[in-house]
Amino acid sequence: MDTPAAASVISPFSPMRIGPIALRNRFIKSATNEGMAKGGVPSKMLVEHHRRIAAGGVAMTTVAYCAVSPDGRTFVDQVSLNRESLPHLRALTAAVHGEGAAICAQITHGGAFTFLPELTRKYPLSSSGGLNAAGVLSGRLFKTAMTAADMRAVLAEFVAGAQLAREAGFDAVEIHMGHGYLLSQFLSPLYNRRRDGYGGPAERRARFPAQVLRAVLDAVGHELAVTCKICVTEGVKKGATAEDAAAVARVLEREGAHLLVLSGGMNVESPWAIFGSKMPKEALTSIENRIVRFAAGLQELAAPKIEFRELYFREHSQKVRAAVKMPLAYLGGAKSLAGVQTAMADGFDCVVMGRALIHDAELVNKFRDGRATTSACTACNRCVVMMYTEGGTSCVLFPPNDPLLNRTPAAA
C-alpha cells in the first residue's frame, strides 16, 4: 500500500477532540456484537472485555448494539437501555474510565431485522412495508412502513436511550445507521421505497436519520460526543454506493454530527462485505441458535469469492472524505501500523478496529512502544460467531471466555 512520507502523516497516537470530549489518541474499538448481555443485562464478562481493551491503549471503546426499546432489539441477549440495566452499565463505564479510556454506547433499533420471539405489534417497523427479506429467516414475512407517529415515537426512544447512556457514564453515543438496521433501512434503496419526503434520492432517504441525529444532539450533544455509523457501500447489487454515502455524509455534516464512522455491508444481503472476507464453513457449526445457523449457511452459499485485504473499504471511504470537511473515522480491515498511517494520510481523523483488538486487546500499546507493527489476526471471522457461545465473543486462537462471568450481572 502506498504510504506517504512519515513526516506528513498525523500521528495516530496524538490526542484529538470529538465534539465536547477529548481522546488520548486516535484508535477506537468498533462496536462488535459481544454476546455478553444475557436477557439484556450487561455481564461481568462485558465489563472485563471492554476493560481489557481500554487497558490495551485505545482512546475509546464502543459497546455494541444498545437497544433503545424492547422492540428495537435484534436478539434477546443484547444490551437494553433501561432503568434495570443502569447499575450494570455504570459498572461498565467505571471500569473503562479506570483504565484512562472513553466509552461509547452504540444506540440502535433493528426495525425489520429482528429475531425476537415476540413484538408489541404484528409486523416490525421499517422504512417501507411489504415482504421482509430478514423475516424469511425469523418467520416474520412482512414489515410495516413507519407513519409520522411511528417516527416521532422512535425518535423519542433514541433520545431517551442517549439520555440514559449519559446517566450511565458514557462519554459518547454512536447512532447506528448502517448494516441494515432501522435507520439504515431508510438510507438504503434496497429497503426505502417511500414516495413521500422520506424517500427518493439519497438526501431525502437521509431525512429521518438526520432528524434522529438532530434530536439526540439537542438532548445530549453538549456533554456527549454524538457520532453516526454509516455504510460507504452496501456491497450488493442495487444497494447504496459510495456516492450515496457522500450525499448522506453531507446531510449529517450539516446537521452537526461530531464524527462519522465509515463502515459497509449489510447483515442480510452482504455480510461478507462487512468483514471483507467470507465466513469459514467450519465456523458455522459453532452457532448455537438454529435460525442464525441456517441463515449463516444460506449467506455462505450466496457469498462471492472474496479474499481479505487490509483497508478493504479504503477506495469507497475516500469518496466520502472528499465530500465533507467534518471528522471521519476509517473502519475496515486496518491491522497494521502502516495501514493505520495510510488511513491517517488519506485524511481520516481516527481509525476504528474490531477483530484485531478482539485478537489482542494490547495491540495499541504494542504499536506505540514498538513491540508489534502488525496484528496476528488472521481475519478468519470465527470471532464473529463466538458471540452465540456461552462465553461470548473471543478469538478462537485462545481459550474461550468464562461462561460464569458471562452469566453474572455486571453490578452483582
N, C-alpha and C positions, 0 to 999 in steps of 0.2 A: 504494500500500500504506500501511496506517495505521502510521506510525512514531511511538512515544511521544516525549515531550519529551526532548531530548538529555541533559538533566541526570539523568534516571532510568535511562539505559542504561549498563550496564557497558561500558567501552571495549574494543573488540576488540584494542587494542594493549597492554592491560595483561597482566602475566605471570600464569601460573596453574600449578597443580600437577596432575599426573595420577599418582596412586599415588606411587611413590618419585621421580619425575622432575619437574623444573621446566622450564617452557616460557617463552620470551621474549615470546610474545603468544598470541593465540587463533585464529590461522589455521593450518590443517592441509591439506597437499596430500593429496587422496584417492588411494587405490590405483586406478590406471587401467592396464590391461594395456599394457606398453610395447613388446613385441616386440623386446627388446634383450638376450636371453639365448639365443643360438643353441646348441642342444644342451643347454640347461640351464645354460650358463656365463655369468655376468654379463659384459657387454661394456664397453669404454671409453665407448661411447655411453650406456649405462645410467648410468655414473658421471657423465658430463657432464650428462645430463638432470636428475638429481637435484641435482647441484652447482649448476646454474643456478637451479633453483627455490629452493634453500636461500639462495643469494646474493640472491635477489629478495625475501627478507624473511619467509618463512613460519617458524613456530615448529618445525614438524615436517613431514617429507615421508615418504610411505608407499610402499614398494616393493611392487608388485602381485604377487600370486599366487606366493608362495614355497612350492613343493610340499613336503609333509612326507614323501613317499615316491614312488618311481618310479610306482606305480600311481595315485597321487594327482594326477598332472598331468592337465590337460585337453588340452594340446598338448605336443609335444616341446620346443618352444623357450620354455620357462618356467623361471624360477629353480628350481633343485633345492637343497634344504637338505641338503648332504652335504659330506664332507671335501674333495672335489675343488674345490668352489666356495668353500671358506673363504678362501683368499688373495684371491680376486676380490671377495668380499663385504667383506673388510676394507678393500680399496682404496676401495670404495663408501662405507662408513661414515666412513672417514677424510676423504674429500673433503667430505662433508656437514658433519661436525664442524668442518672447517676454515673453513666459512662461518658458524659460530655457531649452527647449527640442530641439532635432534634428528632421528633417523631411525628409522622403524618398519618392521618386516617383517610383511607380511600373510601369515599361515601358513594354508595351505589344503589341502583334499583334495577332489577333484572328484566322488568317488563315481561315480554312473551317468552324469554329464555328462563324458564323455571321448571324445576323438578320437584316442587313441594307436593306433599300428599294432599294438601288442602289449601284452598284460597278462599277469600271472603266474597269472591264474585265468581260467576260461572266461567267466564273466559278471562285470561290475563290481558293486561293493557299493552298496547303498542301504539306506534305512530299511525298505523293503518290496520283495518280489520281484515278478516278473511282467513285463509288457510295459514297455519302456523308451522313453519318448517321445523323449528325446535320441538314443537308439540308432537311430531311424529314419534319422537323418542320418549316423550313423557306421558302420552295419552291425551294431551290437550291439543286437538287438531285445529282449533280455531282461536283467534285472538280478536280483541275488540279495539276499535280506533278510539283514542282518547278524545273526550269532549273538552270544552273550555273549563268546565267544572273539575274534570279529572286533572287537567293541567294545574289548576290552582291548588288542588289537594296535594299532588305530588311535589309541586314546588315548595309548599309548606313543609312537607316531610323532609326535603333536603335541607331546608333552613333549620328545622328542629334538630336534625342529625348533626349539622355543623355546630349548632349551639351546645349540644350535649358533648361533642368532641372537645370543644373549648373547655367545658366544665370538667372534663376528664383529664385535662392537662396536655392535650395535643398542641403542637406548635403550628400545624398546617392541616388542611384538608385537600384531598385530590378528588375532584368531581370526575367520575368515570364516564367518559363519553366515547369509549371505544369498545371493540371486540364483540359487538352485538348485543350489549345490554340496552336498557330502555332509551337513554339519551342517544346512543349510537343508532338505535332504530329510527330516530328522527333524522340523523345525519346521513344514513345510508340510503342510496337509491334502490337497494335491494328490498328494503322494508317500507320506505316512505313513498306512498302513492297518493298522498293528500293533494287536493285541488284548491285548498284554501291558502291563507297566508303562511302556513307552516310546511308547505310542500313546493315542489318545483326545483329551481336551481339551488345550488349548494348554500348560497347566502340565506335563502328562505328556509331551507331544511335546518339551518343552524339557529333559527329564531327561538324555539323553545329551550334548547340547551343554553343559549345566551341569556334567556330570562332567568333560568335557574342560577346561572353564574352571577347575574346582577343581584338577585335576592340574597344569595349566600355572601357575596361581598358586602352588601349593605348590613347584613346581620353580624358578621364576624371579621370582615376584612381589615379592620383597623388593628386587630390583635393577632389574627392568624394569617399565614400565607394561604392564599386560595389559588390552587393550581387545577389544571384540567388535563386529562389524558385523552388524546385523540389518535385516530388511525391515519398514517400517511399513505397507506394503501390498504384496501380490504383484501387484496390478494386473490380475487376471484373475478371471473368474467361478469361485466356489467356492475361491478361493485365500485365504490368510491375510489378515486385516484389521488395522486399527489396534487394535482391541480385543484381537486375538490378540497383537499386538506388545506391548501394555501388559502382558499377562499374562506373556509371555516376559521382558520387562524386569524385572518384579518378581522372577522366579526368578533372573535373573542378578545383580540387585542383592543379593539375599540371599546369593548365592554369593561376592560380593566383587569383581565386575568393577570396574576402576578407571574405565572410561568406556565408553559405548555410542555407536557411530557409527550414526546412523539413515539408512538408505537405503531402496530399494524396487525392485520389479520383478523379473522372472525372465528368465534368459538365453534359455530356450527358449520359454516360454509368453507372455512380455510384455516383450521387450527395450525397446520404445518407452517403457514405464513407467519404466525405469531412467533414461533420458535426458530424459524429459518432452517428447519430440518424435520424429517419425519419421526414419528414415534416408532421405536423398535418393536417388532411383533411380540417379542417375549415380555415387553413391559406391560402389555395389555392384560396379561394374566394376573397381575398384582392388583387390579382394580376390583375391590370387593363389591361395589354397587353394580348389580347386574345390568341395569339400564344404561349406566355410564359405560360399562364394559362393552355392551353391544354397540352403543353409539361410537365409541372409540374404534371398534372393529370396522364399522362402516366407513368412518373417516379414513382409516388406514387404506382401505380399498380404493377410495376416491383420490387419495393424495398423489400429486405428481412426483416424479423423480426429482429430488432436491438434495443438494449437499450443503452442509453448514459452511458458511464463510463469515469471517469476522466483519462486523459493521454491515450486516446484510440489508439494513434499511437506509444506508447512507445516501444513495442517489435520490430516493424519494424525499428524505428529510431535508436534503439540501435545497429542494424546491420550496419547501416551507420556509427555510431560513432566508431565502432570497425574497420572500413575500412580506415579511414582517420585521420590525426592529425590536420587539419585545423579547424577554428572556426565553430561551428554548432549552429543553433537556433532551439530549440524544439517548435513545434506547434502542437496542437491537444488536446483540452479539458482541459487544465490547468485552474482551477478555484479556487484553494485554495492555501494558503501559503505553506502548507505541500506538495501539488502537485508540486509547483514551486521548492521547495527544493529537492524533489525527482528527478526532471529533472536535476537540477544542480549537484546532487550527481551522476547521471548517466554519467556525463562528458560533458553535454551540456553547452555552454558558456553563453547562454541567453534564455529567454522564450518569445514566441510570443503569444499574446492573442487577441481574437476578440470579441465574444459575451459577455464575462464577462465585457469588457470595454464599450461596447455599453449599457449594462445594467447600469453600474455605472462607469462613467469617473473618479471618485475619488478613485477607488479601490486600486491603487498602494500606494497612500498616506495613505489610511486606513490600508493596510497591514503593512506599515512602522511604523506607530505610534500606532498600536495595536487596532484600532477601529474595525477591522474586521480580520478574519482569513480565511474566505471563501466567495465566491461570492454568491449572492442570485439569480443569473441567473439560470433559470430552463431548459435551453437548449431546449426550445420549438420550436426554429427556426423560429418564426414568424418575427423576425427582418430581416431575410434573404429576405422575400418577401415585406417588407416595403419599400425597395428601389424603388418599382414600384408605390408608392403613391406620392401625390403631395409634401409632406414634406420630402421625402427621408427616409433613414434607421434610425430607432429608436427602442427602446424597447417598446413592446406593454403593458407592465405593467405601463407605464407612458403616459401622453398626447403626441400626435404626434408633430412633428416639425412644425414650422411656414411655410406654403406654400409661403407666400410673400417673406420671406428671401430666399427661395429656387428658386424663380423666379428672384431674383435681382443679377446681376453680382457682383462678389466679390469686384471689384475696383470701383464700382459705387458710 
